């Protein structure tokens, strides 16, 4: 059937039906794959995971060591993306290092490479580069185009992780390095990538709604790499946070589950879950956190590094 001959109203309805069918299949596959998310979360970080973490932490140090603590406060600033000040251990200015992330990621540049320095610096301020930073780390660690969707937008590689998640659950082979897991049901570990939606899409704040929405449109997102982990905390490194590369520390639940505190989320069902649990070690509750809390976001999906990637990546 030539769908182009159908009235636009009918075509839209057909697209909705097809989308729901795809969603149903993906949901069933995801339900089968969820145990793998929880099981693999218990494994020790692979060599690749540790390499990713070391690279991200090195970039964090070079950009001045900005830190967001567990209470969501920026307690230490770093070098800003367009600054001329030299980075740690080099004569390179900070703007040149951020420009190199674009070059390394292979996803285009925010301005012509032969443009004047002033134009490049303005372009770095005006063009989001948080996904570029993640792509740079993945590329530098040795991941191939088949193993990671290098992109200047987070939603591109998150969508690829959902597809990998569903394919693996169906028993199909996949070369993609990550699977998509529910951020509130899967303990994060070193090498994983924690993602949230952000305005104007921060109302898409659950794993299921994110997977559904990505079936038919792009989303504004932010992701950071897990670089540290112990029984009570994780540390994440992300780019283009407070105009620099930041280390963010977040607390885990004290019940031994290894899961994030629900207070870091913004969804109502997470607020309800918090009231049924003991208070965080800091003694704070979500209702008392100020609106300036930098870690209270619409976190929804954890991209889990598949353990078999340790053997597939040099």
ZIKARA-V249172 format. One record per pair of residues at least 12 apart in sequence whose ideal C-beta (glycine too) atoms are under 10 Angstrom apart, sorted by sequence separation. I is the first residue (numbers start at 1). J is the second residue. D is the distance in Angstrom with one decimal. If there is no record, write none. Layout:
[[I,J,D] [I,J,D]]
This chain:
[[3,15,9.0] [64,76,8.2] [65,77,8.9] [66,78,3.4] [82,94,7.5] [83,95,6.2] [84,96,9.1] [98,110,9.5] [99,111,9.0] [110,122,9.1] [111,123,3.8] [138,150,6.9] [148,160,7.8] [149,161,8.3] [164,176,3.7] [167,179,9.2] [183,195,7.5] [197,209,9.1] [201,213,7.7] [224,236,3.9] [225,237,5.4] [235,247,5.6] [236,248,4.7] [251,263,8.6] [261,273,9.7] [262,274,4.4] [274,286,5.5] [275,287,9.3] [1,14,9.6] [64,77,7.1] [65,78,5.7] [66,79,8.3] [81,94,6.8] [82,95,4.9] [83,96,10.0] [110,123,3.9] [111,124,8.3] [135,148,7.5] [147,160,9.9] [148,161,9.3] [163,176,7.4] [164,177,8.1] [165,178,8.4] [166,179,9.0] [178,191,9.3] [179,192,10.0] [183,196,8.3] [197,210,6.8] [223,236,9.1] [224,237,6.2] [225,238,7.2] [235,248,6.9] [236,249,8.0] [250,263,9.9] [251,264,8.1] [261,274,7.4] [262,275,9.2] [274,287,9.1] [64,78,3.1] [65,79,9.2] [66,80,9.5] [79,93,8.7] [80,94,6.6] [81,95,6.5] [83,97,9.8] [99,113,8.8] [109,123,8.0] [110,124,6.2] [134,148,9.0] [135,149,8.5] [136,150,8.8] [149,163,9.5] [160,174,9.7] [164,178,6.4] [165,179,4.2] [166,180,8.5] [177,191,9.3] [178,192,8.0] [196,210,9.5] [224,238,3.3] [225,239,9.5] [234,248,8.8] [235,249,5.2] [236,250,7.0] [250,264,5.9] [262,276,9.3] [263,277,9.2] [271,285,9.8] [63,78,4.8] [64,79,4.2] [79,94,3.9] [80,95,8.5] [83,98,9.3] [110,125,9.3] [111,126,9.2] [135,150,4.3] [149,164,9.8] [161,176,6.8] [164,179,5.4] [165,180,4.3] [178,193,6.8] [180,195,9.0] [195,210,8.4] [204,219,6.1] [223,238,7.1] [224,239,8.4] [234,249,7.4] [235,250,7.9] [262,277,7.2] [271,286,5.9] [62,78,9.2] [63,79,5.0] [64,80,8.8] [78,94,8.4] [79,95,9.0] [81,97,9.0] [82,98,7.8] [110,126,7.3] [111,127,8.1] [134,150,9.0] [135,151,6.2] [160,176,5.9] [161,177,8.6] [162,178,9.7] [163,179,9.6] [164,180,7.4] [165,181,7.4] [177,193,9.9] [197,213,8.6] [201,217,9.1] [204,220,9.3] [222,238,7.0] [223,239,9.7] [233,249,5.9] [234,250,5.5] [261,277,8.2] [263,279,9.3] [264,280,9.6] [270,286,8.3] [271,287,8.2] [61,78,9.2] [62,79,8.4] [63,80,8.8] [81,98,4.8] [82,99,9.8] [110,127,3.8] [134,151,8.9] [135,152,7.5] [147,164,9.8] [160,177,9.5] [161,178,4.4] [162,179,8.5] [163,180,8.5] [201,218,8.9] [202,219,9.6] [204,221,9.1] [222,239,9.7] [224,241,7.7] [233,250,6.8] [234,251,8.4] [263,280,6.5] [60,78,7.7] [63,81,8.6] [79,97,8.3] [80,98,9.2] [81,99,9.3] [99,117,9.7] [102,120,9.7] [109,127,9.1] [110,128,9.2] [132,150,8.9] [135,153,9.8] [160,178,7.8] [161,179,6.0] [162,180,4.4] [201,219,4.7] [202,220,8.1] [222,240,8.2] [233,251,5.8] [234,252,6.6] [261,279,9.6] [262,280,9.7] [64,83,9.1] [79,98,9.1] [108,127,9.8] [110,129,7.5] [131,150,9.0] [132,151,8.4] [135,154,9.5] [138,157,8.3] [157,176,9.0] [161,180,4.3] [200,219,9.7] [201,220,4.7] [202,221,9.6] [222,241,8.0] [228,247,8.2] [232,251,6.5] [233,252,6.2] [261,280,5.3] [263,282,9.8] [63,83,9.5] [81,101,9.6] [131,151,5.8] [132,152,5.4] [134,154,7.3] [157,177,9.5] [158,178,8.8] [160,180,9.0] [161,181,8.7] [200,220,6.6] [201,221,7.5] [202,222,9.9] [227,247,7.4] [232,252,5.6] [261,281,9.2] [266,286,9.1] [64,85,8.5] [96,117,8.8] [99,120,6.1] [102,123,9.3] [131,152,5.5] [132,153,9.3] [135,156,9.3] [157,178,7.6] [159,180,8.8] [186,207,9.3] [198,219,8.8] [199,220,6.9] [227,248,9.7] [228,249,7.9] [231,252,7.2] [232,253,9.1] [253,274,9.9] [261,282,9.5] [263,284,7.4] [265,286,8.6] [95,117,7.8] [98,120,9.6] [99,121,8.8] [102,124,8.4] [107,129,9.9] [110,132,8.7] [130,152,9.3] [131,153,5.3] [132,154,10.0] [135,157,7.6] [158,180,6.9] [184,206,8.2] [185,207,7.7] [197,219,5.6] [198,220,5.2] [224,246,8.2] [226,248,10.0] [230,252,8.4] [232,254,7.2] [255,277,7.5] [263,285,7.0] [264,286,8.7] [64,87,7.5] [65,88,7.8] [98,121,9.3] [101,124,9.5] [109,132,9.7] [129,152,7.6] [130,153,9.5] [131,154,4.5] [134,157,7.5] [183,206,9.3] [184,207,7.4] [197,220,6.5] [198,221,6.6] [224,247,9.3] [229,252,8.5] [231,254,9.1] [254,277,8.6] [255,278,7.7] [261,284,9.5] [263,286,4.1] [62,86,9.8] [63,87,6.3] [64,88,6.6] [93,117,9.0] [96,120,8.7] [99,123,8.8] [105,129,8.9] [107,131,8.0] [108,132,9.1] [128,152,7.6] [130,154,7.0] [131,155,8.5] [182,206,8.3] [183,207,6.7] [195,219,9.7] [196,220,9.9] [197,221,5.4] [198,222,5.4] [224,248,6.3] [226,250,9.6] [234,258,9.0] [253,277,6.9] [254,278,6.2] [262,286,7.7] [263,287,9.2] [62,87,4.6] [63,88,7.7] [95,120,6.9] [96,121,9.5] [99,124,6.6] [102,127,8.6] [107,132,6.2] [127,152,8.0] [128,153,8.3] [131,156,7.7] [182,207,4.0] [196,221,6.7] [197,222,8.0] [231,256,7.6] [253,278,8.5] [254,279,9.0] [261,286,8.8] [263,288,9.7] [264,289,9.3] [61,87,9.0] [62,88,5.0] [95,121,4.9] [98,124,5.4] [105,131,8.4] [106,132,9.7] [128,154,9.4] [131,157,7.5] [181,207,7.8] [182,208,8.3] [195,221,5.6] [196,222,5.5] [224,250,9.8] [232,258,9.6] [234,260,7.7] [254,280,7.6] [263,289,6.9] [61,88,5.7] [62,89,6.7] [94,121,9.7] [95,122,9.9] [98,125,9.8] [102,129,6.9] [105,132,4.8] [131,158,9.6] [147,174,9.7] [148,175,9.8] [149,176,7.9] [180,207,7.7] [183,210,9.4] [195,222,6.9] [196,223,7.7] [231,258,7.6] [253,280,8.3] [254,281,6.4] [59,87,9.3] [60,88,9.7] [61,89,8.0] [62,90,7.1] [93,121,9.0] [95,123,9.7] [96,124,9.7] [101,129,6.3] [104,132,8.7] [105,133,8.0] [107,135,5.9] [146,174,9.4] [147,175,5.8] [148,176,7.3] [149,177,9.8] [182,210,9.6] [194,222,9.4] [195,223,4.0] [196,224,8.9] [230,258,9.9] [252,280,9.4] [253,281,9.9] [270,298,9.8] [95,124,5.8] [101,130,10.0] [103,132,9.7] [104,133,9.7] [105,134,8.4] [106,135,7.6] [107,136,9.2] [146,175,4.4] [147,176,6.3] [148,177,5.5] [149,178,9.4] [182,211,9.7] [194,223,6.7] [195,224,7.9] [229,258,8.4] [251,280,5.5] [252,281,9.4] [264,293,8.7] [270,299,9.1] [58,88,9.6] [62,92,8.5] [64,94,7.7] [94,124,9.4] [95,125,9.2] [99,129,9.4] [102,132,5.5] [105,135,3.8] [106,136,9.0] [145,175,9.6] [146,176,7.5] [147,177,4.4] [148,178,7.4] [180,210,8.4] [193,223,5.1] [194,224,5.7] [251,281,6.2] [263,293,9.1] [266,296,6.2] [58,89,9.6] [63,94,6.4] [98,129,6.4] [101,132,5.2] [102,133,9.5] [104,135,8.0] [105,136,4.6] [144,175,8.0] [146,177,9.1] [147,178,8.7] [180,211,7.1] [193,224,7.0] [194,225,8.1] [251,282,7.1] [264,295,5.5] [265,296,7.4] [266,297,6.5] [267,298,7.1] [62,94,8.6] [101,133,5.4] [104,136,4.5] [105,137,9.0] [107,139,9.4] [161,193,8.3] [192,224,9.9] [193,225,5.5] [194,226,6.3] [263,295,9.3] [264,296,5.8] [265,297,7.6] [266,298,5.1] [267,299,9.2] [84,117,8.9] [101,134,9.5] [102,135,9.2] [103,136,8.6] [104,137,8.9] [105,138,8.4] [106,139,6.5] [143,176,9.7] [144,177,9.0] [192,225,7.7] [193,226,7.1] [251,284,9.6] [263,296,7.2] [264,297,7.3] [265,298,7.0] [266,299,8.3] [267,300,8.2] [63,97,6.8] [98,132,8.6] [101,135,8.1] [102,136,7.9] [104,138,9.8] [105,139,5.9] [143,177,5.8] [161,195,9.0] [180,214,9.3] [191,225,7.6] [192,226,4.7] [261,295,9.8] [265,299,5.6] [266,300,9.8] [62,97,6.2] [63,98,8.1] [98,133,8.3] [101,136,4.2] [104,139,5.7] [105,140,9.1] [143,178,9.7] [158,193,8.5] [190,225,8.8] [191,226,6.6] [192,227,9.9] [260,295,9.7] [264,299,6.2] [265,300,8.1] [82,118,9.6] [100,136,7.9] [101,137,8.7] [104,140,6.1] [141,177,9.6] [157,193,8.3] [190,226,5.5] [191,227,8.6] [84,121,8.2] [158,195,5.7] [189,226,6.4] [190,227,6.4] [192,229,9.1] [262,299,10.0] [59,97,7.8] [82,120,8.6] [83,121,8.6] [98,136,9.7] [101,139,9.7] [157,195,9.3] [188,226,5.0] [190,228,6.9] [191,229,9.5] [59,98,9.7] [82,121,4.2] [101,140,9.5] [106,145,8.8] [138,177,7.7] [154,193,8.9] [158,197,9.7] [190,229,5.2] [260,299,7.1] [81,121,8.4] [82,122,7.3] [138,178,9.4] [155,195,9.0] [189,229,5.6] [194,234,8.2] [59,100,9.9] [82,123,9.0] [83,124,9.9] [154,195,6.2] [188,229,7.0] [59,101,8.0] [82,124,5.2] [107,149,9.9] [110,152,8.7] [154,196,9.2] [155,197,8.9] [187,229,8.7] [192,234,9.0] [194,236,6.0] [260,302,9.0] [81,124,4.9] [82,125,5.1] [107,150,5.6] [108,151,9.8] [109,152,9.8] [154,197,9.3] [193,236,8.7] [80,124,9.4] [81,125,6.3] [82,126,9.6] [106,150,5.8] [107,151,5.7] [108,152,6.6] [154,198,9.4] [190,234,8.4] [192,236,9.2] [194,238,8.9] [251,295,9.5] [80,125,8.5] [105,150,5.7] [106,151,9.9] [107,152,4.6] [162,207,9.6] [166,211,9.0] [189,234,8.3] [190,235,9.1] [193,238,9.5] [250,295,5.8] [81,127,9.6] [104,150,9.6] [105,151,8.2] [107,153,8.8] [155,201,9.1] [165,211,8.7] [188,234,5.4] [248,294,7.6] [249,295,8.5] [105,152,7.5] [187,234,9.1] [248,295,6.1] [81,129,7.1] [162,210,8.2] [188,236,8.3] [232,280,9.9] [233,281,9.3] [246,294,8.7] [107,156,9.2] [162,211,5.5] [232,281,6.9] [250,299,9.1] [102,152,8.2] [141,191,9.5] [159,210,9.7] [163,214,9.5] [158,210,7.7] [159,211,9.1] [162,214,6.2] [242,294,7.8] [158,211,9.4] [161,214,9.9] [162,215,8.7] [241,294,7.9] [160,214,10.0] [194,248,9.2] [138,193,9.1] [155,210,9.3] [159,214,4.8] [137,193,9.7] [158,214,6.9] [159,215,8.7] [194,250,8.5] [155,213,9.3] [156,214,9.8] [209,267,9.2] [134,193,6.8] [155,214,6.5] [159,218,8.5] [206,265,9.1] [236,295,9.2] [159,219,8.9] [205,265,7.0] [134,195,9.6] [158,219,8.0] [205,266,5.9] [206,267,6.0] [155,217,9.0] [156,218,8.1] [159,221,10.0] [188,250,8.7] [205,267,4.4] [155,218,5.1] [158,221,6.3] [203,266,9.1] [204,267,10.0] [205,268,9.0] [206,269,7.6] [154,218,9.8] [155,219,4.7] [157,221,9.6] [188,252,8.4] [202,266,7.0] [203,267,9.2] [205,269,9.2] [206,270,8.9] [153,218,6.9] [154,219,8.2] [155,220,7.7] [156,221,9.5] [158,223,7.2] [187,252,7.7] [202,267,9.9] [205,270,8.3] [153,219,8.8] [154,220,8.4] [155,221,5.1] [157,223,8.0] [187,253,9.4] [194,260,8.2] [153,220,8.4] [154,221,3.8] [130,198,9.8] [153,221,7.5] [154,222,6.3] [155,223,9.5] [196,264,9.4] [154,223,4.7] [189,258,8.2] [196,265,8.7] [197,266,9.7] [63,133,9.9] [154,224,9.9] [187,257,6.7] [188,258,7.7] [194,264,9.7] [196,266,8.7] [187,258,3.2] [188,259,8.4] [185,257,9.5] [186,258,8.8] [187,259,5.7] [188,260,7.0] [186,259,7.7] [187,260,8.5] [59,133,7.4] [185,259,7.4] [186,260,9.5] [184,259,6.8] [222,297,7.4] [224,299,9.8] [183,259,8.9] [184,260,6.8] [222,298,9.4] [223,299,9.9] [226,302,8.5] [56,133,8.3] [59,136,8.0] [183,260,6.9] [221,298,9.2] [222,299,9.4] [226,303,9.7] [56,134,8.7] [59,137,7.3] [184,262,6.9] [223,301,8.7] [225,303,9.4] [226,304,9.9] [58,137,9.6] [221,300,9.1] [223,302,9.8] [226,305,9.1] [56,136,9.5] [184,264,9.4] [221,301,8.8] [223,303,7.3] [225,305,9.8] [55,136,8.7] [56,137,5.2] [59,140,9.2] [183,264,9.4] [184,265,6.8] [219,300,10.0] [52,134,9.7] [55,137,5.2] [58,140,9.8] [183,265,8.2] [54,137,9.9] [55,138,9.2] [184,267,8.7] [53,137,9.2] [56,140,9.7] [52,137,6.0] [55,140,5.7] [56,141,9.3] [184,269,9.0] [51,137,9.5] [52,138,7.3] [55,141,5.9] [184,270,6.7] [54,141,9.1] [138,225,8.8] [214,301,9.5] [52,140,9.0] [53,141,9.6] [134,222,9.7] [137,225,6.3] [210,298,9.0] [51,140,9.1] [52,141,5.0] [134,223,5.8] [184,273,8.1] [209,298,9.9] [211,300,9.2] [51,141,5.2] [52,142,9.6] [131,221,7.9] [133,223,9.4] [134,224,7.8] [137,227,9.9] [210,300,4.9] [211,301,8.0] [51,142,7.8] [52,143,8.8] [130,221,8.9] [131,222,8.3] [133,224,9.1] [134,225,6.5] [209,300,7.6] [210,301,5.6] [49,141,9.5] [128,220,9.1] [130,222,5.6] [131,223,7.1] [133,225,8.8] [205,297,8.9] [206,298,8.7] [207,299,9.9] [208,300,8.9] [48,141,6.6] [130,223,7.2] [205,298,3.9] [207,300,5.4] [48,142,7.8] [128,222,8.9] [130,224,8.1] [204,298,7.1] [205,299,8.1] [206,300,5.6] [207,301,5.7] [48,143,8.3] [202,297,7.4] [203,298,7.6] [205,300,5.7] [206,301,9.2] [207,302,8.8] [202,298,4.4] [204,300,7.3] [201,298,8.2] [202,300,9.8] [48,147,9.9] [196,295,9.7] [198,297,7.1] [199,298,9.3] [137,237,8.3] [196,296,9.8] [197,297,8.2] [198,298,7.1] [196,297,4.2] [197,298,4.7] [137,239,8.7] [195,297,9.6] [196,298,4.8] [197,299,8.8] [134,237,9.4] [136,239,8.0] [194,297,9.6] [195,298,9.5] [196,299,4.5] [197,300,6.5] [133,237,8.5] [134,238,7.8] [135,239,9.8] [195,299,7.1] [196,300,6.4] [197,301,9.1] [133,238,7.0] [134,239,7.2] [194,299,6.1] [195,300,6.9] [196,301,8.3] [133,239,2.7] [194,300,9.4] [195,301,4.9] [132,239,7.1] [133,240,6.5] [194,301,8.0] [195,302,7.4] [130,238,6.0] [131,239,8.4] [132,240,8.0] [133,241,9.3] [193,301,8.8] [194,302,5.6] [195,303,6.6] [130,239,4.9] [131,240,8.5] [193,302,7.2] [194,303,7.8] [129,239,5.9] [130,240,3.8] [192,302,5.6] [193,303,4.0] [128,239,9.4] [129,240,4.8] [130,241,7.0] [188,299,10.0] [192,303,6.2] [193,304,8.4] [128,240,5.8] [133,245,6.8] [191,303,9.6] [192,304,5.2] [193,305,8.0] [127,240,9.3] [189,302,9.2] [191,304,8.5] [192,305,5.7] [129,243,10.0] [188,302,5.7] [191,305,4.2] [130,245,9.6] [183,298,9.9] [184,299,7.7] [186,301,9.3] [187,302,8.7] [188,303,9.9] [189,304,7.8] [190,305,8.6] [191,306,9.9] [124,240,9.4] [129,245,10.0] [183,299,5.1] [184,300,7.9] [186,302,5.1] [188,304,8.4] [189,305,8.0] [191,307,9.7] [183,300,5.6] [184,301,9.7] [185,302,8.9] [187,304,9.7] [125,243,7.6] [182,300,7.9] [183,301,5.5] [184,302,8.7] [186,304,6.5] [191,309,8.7] [124,243,9.3] [182,301,7.2] [183,302,4.4] [191,310,9.6] [180,300,9.8] [181,301,7.1] [182,302,7.2] [183,303,9.3] [180,301,5.4] [181,302,4.7] [183,304,10.0] [180,302,7.7] [181,303,7.5] [179,302,9.3] [180,303,6.2] [181,304,4.8] [178,302,9.3] [179,303,7.3] [180,304,7.8] [52,177,9.8] [178,303,4.1] [179,304,5.2] [177,303,8.7] [178,304,6.3] [179,305,8.5] [176,303,9.8] [177,304,9.7] [178,305,6.0] [179,306,5.9] [37,165,8.3] [177,305,6.2] [178,306,6.7] [36,165,8.9] [48,177,8.1] [177,306,6.2] [176,306,7.8] [33,164,9.6] [34,165,9.2] [175,306,9.9] [177,308,9.4] [178,309,8.4] [30,162,8.2] [33,165,5.5] [36,168,7.3] [174,306,8.3] [177,309,4.9] [29,162,9.8] [33,166,7.4] [36,169,7.8] [176,309,9.2] [32,166,9.4] [33,167,9.4] [35,169,9.9] [174,308,9.9] [175,309,9.4] [30,165,6.2] [33,168,6.0] [34,169,8.6] [177,312,8.1] [26,162,7.1] [29,165,7.3] [30,166,6.5] [32,168,9.2] [33,169,3.6] [54,190,9.9] [165,301,9.6] [177,313,7.5] [26,163,8.6] [29,166,4.2] [32,169,4.5] [33,170,8.9] [53,190,5.1] [175,312,7.5] [28,166,9.0] [29,167,7.9] [31,169,8.0] [32,170,8.1] [52,190,7.9] [53,191,6.5] [101,239,6.9] [165,303,9.2] [168,306,7.8] [26,165,8.2] [27,166,9.1] [29,168,8.3] [30,169,6.5] [32,171,9.3] [40,179,8.4] [52,191,5.3] [101,240,9.5] [162,301,8.0] [164,303,9.3] [165,304,8.7] [26,166,4.9] [29,169,3.7] [41,181,7.9] [49,189,7.3] [50,190,6.5] [51,191,8.6] [52,192,9.4] [161,301,7.7] [25,166,7.4] [28,169,8.1] [29,170,5.5] [40,181,8.7] [49,190,4.9] [50,191,7.3] [52,193,9.1] [98,239,7.9] [161,302,9.4] [162,303,9.4] [165,306,9.8] [28,170,9.1] [29,171,9.6] [37,179,6.9] [49,191,2.6] [98,240,8.6] [158,300,9.6] [161,303,4.8] [164,306,7.9] [26,169,8.9] [29,172,9.6] [36,179,7.4] [37,180,8.6] [38,181,8.2] [46,189,9.7] [48,191,6.6] [49,192,7.8] [158,301,6.2] [160,303,9.3] [161,304,8.3] [22,166,9.4] [25,169,9.9] [26,170,9.8] [37,181,3.7] [38,182,9.5] [41,185,9.7] [45,189,5.9] [46,190,8.9] [47,191,9.7] [101,245,9.2] [25,170,8.5] [36,181,8.5] [37,182,7.2] [41,186,5.5] [42,187,7.6] [44,189,8.4] [45,190,4.0] [46,191,6.7] [98,243,9.5] [158,303,6.7] [161,306,9.9] [33,179,6.7] [40,186,8.8] [41,187,4.3] [43,189,7.7] [44,190,9.0] [45,191,5.4] [98,244,8.8] [157,303,7.6] [33,180,8.7] [34,181,7.3] [38,185,7.3] [40,187,9.9] [41,188,7.6] [42,189,8.5] [45,192,9.1] [98,245,8.6] [154,301,10.0] [33,181,8.2] [34,182,7.1] [37,185,7.4] [38,186,6.2] [41,189,5.8] [97,245,9.0] [30,179,9.6] [37,186,4.6] [38,187,7.6] [40,189,8.5] [94,243,9.7] [154,303,9.7] [30,180,7.8] [36,186,9.9] [37,187,9.1] [94,244,8.0] [30,181,9.0] [34,185,7.1] [41,192,8.2] [94,245,9.7] [30,182,8.6] [34,186,8.2] [40,192,9.8] [26,180,9.8] [148,303,9.9] [81,239,8.6] [81,240,7.1] [147,306,9.6] [83,243,8.9] [81,242,9.8] [82,243,7.9] [83,244,8.9] [148,309,10.0] [70,232,9.5] [80,242,8.3] [81,243,5.1] [147,309,7.2] [70,233,7.0] [78,241,9.5] [80,243,4.4] [81,244,6.6] [70,234,9.9] [78,242,7.8] [79,243,8.9] [80,244,5.8] [81,245,9.0] [70,235,10.0] [77,242,7.1] [78,243,8.6] [79,244,5.9] [147,312,7.3] [77,243,9.1] [78,244,3.9] [79,245,8.6] [143,309,8.3] [146,312,9.7] [147,313,6.9] [60,227,8.1] [68,235,9.8] [74,241,8.8] [77,244,7.2] [78,245,6.5] [56,224,8.7] [57,225,9.4] [67,235,9.3] [68,236,9.1] [74,242,5.7] [78,246,7.0] [144,312,9.2] [56,225,4.9] [77,246,9.3] [78,247,9.2] [134,303,9.6] [143,312,9.5] [144,313,8.2] [55,225,8.9] [56,226,9.2] [57,227,5.4] [68,238,9.4] [74,244,9.8] [76,246,9.1] [143,313,6.4] [144,314,9.9] [56,227,5.3] [57,228,8.2] [66,237,9.9] [76,247,8.8] [142,313,5.4] [53,225,7.0] [55,227,9.2] [74,246,7.7] [141,313,7.5] [142,314,5.4] [34,207,9.6] [52,225,6.2] [53,226,7.4] [54,227,8.1] [68,241,7.5] [141,314,9.7] [52,226,9.0] [53,227,3.9] [63,237,9.9] [68,242,7.9] [74,248,9.6] [75,249,9.7] [52,227,7.8] [53,228,7.3] [60,235,9.6] [66,241,7.5] [49,225,9.5] [53,229,9.2] [63,239,8.5] [66,242,6.1] [72,248,8.7] [30,207,8.3] [49,226,8.5] [50,227,9.4] [60,237,5.1] [66,243,9.1] [72,249,9.7] [30,208,8.5] [49,227,9.4] [57,235,8.6] [59,237,7.3] [60,238,9.2] [66,244,4.9] [68,246,5.7] [69,247,9.7] [70,248,9.0] [71,249,9.3] [72,250,8.9] [56,235,9.8] [58,237,9.6] [60,239,9.2] [65,244,9.2] [66,245,6.8] [67,246,6.9] [68,247,7.3] [69,248,8.6] [70,249,5.0] [49,229,9.9] [56,236,8.7] [57,237,6.3] [59,239,7.7] [63,243,9.9] [64,244,6.6] [65,245,8.8] [66,246,4.4] [67,247,5.3] [68,248,4.4] [69,249,5.7] [70,250,6.2] [71,251,9.2] [27,208,7.4] [30,211,7.1] [45,226,9.0] [56,237,4.0] [63,244,5.2] [64,245,8.1] [65,246,9.1] [66,247,7.0] [67,248,7.9] [68,249,6.9] [69,250,9.5] [70,251,4.9] [26,208,9.9] [53,235,8.9] [55,237,9.2] [56,238,8.6] [63,245,4.1] [64,246,9.9] [65,247,7.3] [66,248,9.3] [67,249,7.4] [68,250,8.9] [53,236,9.9] [56,239,8.9] [62,245,7.8] [63,246,8.6] [27,211,7.7] [45,229,7.7] [53,237,7.9] [60,244,8.8] [61,245,8.8] [23,208,9.1] [26,211,6.3] [27,212,8.7] [52,237,9.6] [60,245,4.9] [26,212,8.6] [59,245,5.3] [60,246,7.2] [61,247,9.2] [58,245,9.9] [60,247,5.3] [23,211,7.4] [26,214,9.8] [57,245,9.6] [23,212,5.5] [26,215,7.7] [56,245,8.0] [22,212,9.5] [57,247,7.5] [56,247,8.8] [70,261,9.0] [72,263,9.7] [20,212,9.0] [23,215,6.1] [72,264,8.3] [19,212,8.1] [22,215,5.9] [23,216,9.5] [22,216,9.4] [70,264,9.4] [20,215,9.1] [19,215,5.4] [18,215,9.5] [19,216,5.6] [18,216,9.8] [16,216,8.7] [15,216,7.6] [71,280,9.5] [70,280,8.2] [70,281,8.4] [71,282,6.4] [70,282,6.5] [72,284,9.7] [69,282,9.6] [71,284,6.9] [70,284,9.2] [42,258,8.3] [41,258,6.9] [72,289,6.8] [73,290,9.2] [41,259,9.5] [71,289,7.8] [72,290,8.1] [74,292,9.3] [38,257,9.9] [71,290,9.4] [73,292,8.0] [38,258,9.7] [72,292,7.5] [73,293,7.9] [74,294,6.2] [72,293,3.5] [73,294,7.1] [71,293,7.3] [72,294,4.6] [73,295,9.1] [71,294,9.3] [72,295,4.2] [71,295,8.2] [72,296,6.0] [68,293,9.6] [69,294,9.3] [70,295,7.7] [72,297,9.4] [68,294,5.2] [69,295,8.8] [68,295,6.3] [52,305,7.8] [49,305,5.5] [48,305,7.0] [48,306,9.8] [49,307,9.1] [46,305,7.0] [48,307,9.6] [45,305,8.2] [46,306,9.2] [49,309,8.5] [50,310,9.9] [41,302,8.7] [46,307,6.2] [48,309,5.5] [49,310,7.9] [52,313,9.9] [43,305,9.9] [45,307,9.5] [46,308,9.0] [47,309,9.6] [48,310,5.4] [51,313,8.6] [41,304,6.9] [44,307,9.3] [46,309,6.7] [47,310,5.6] [48,311,9.4] [40,304,6.2] [43,307,5.5] [46,310,3.6] [47,311,9.6] [48,312,8.6] [37,302,7.8] [40,305,8.5] [45,310,9.2] [46,311,8.8] [48,313,5.0] [38,304,9.8] [40,306,7.3] [47,313,8.5] [48,314,9.2] [37,304,5.8] [40,307,5.5] [43,310,9.7] [46,313,8.8] [36,304,8.6] [39,307,9.5] [40,308,9.6] [36,306,8.9] [36,307,9.6]]
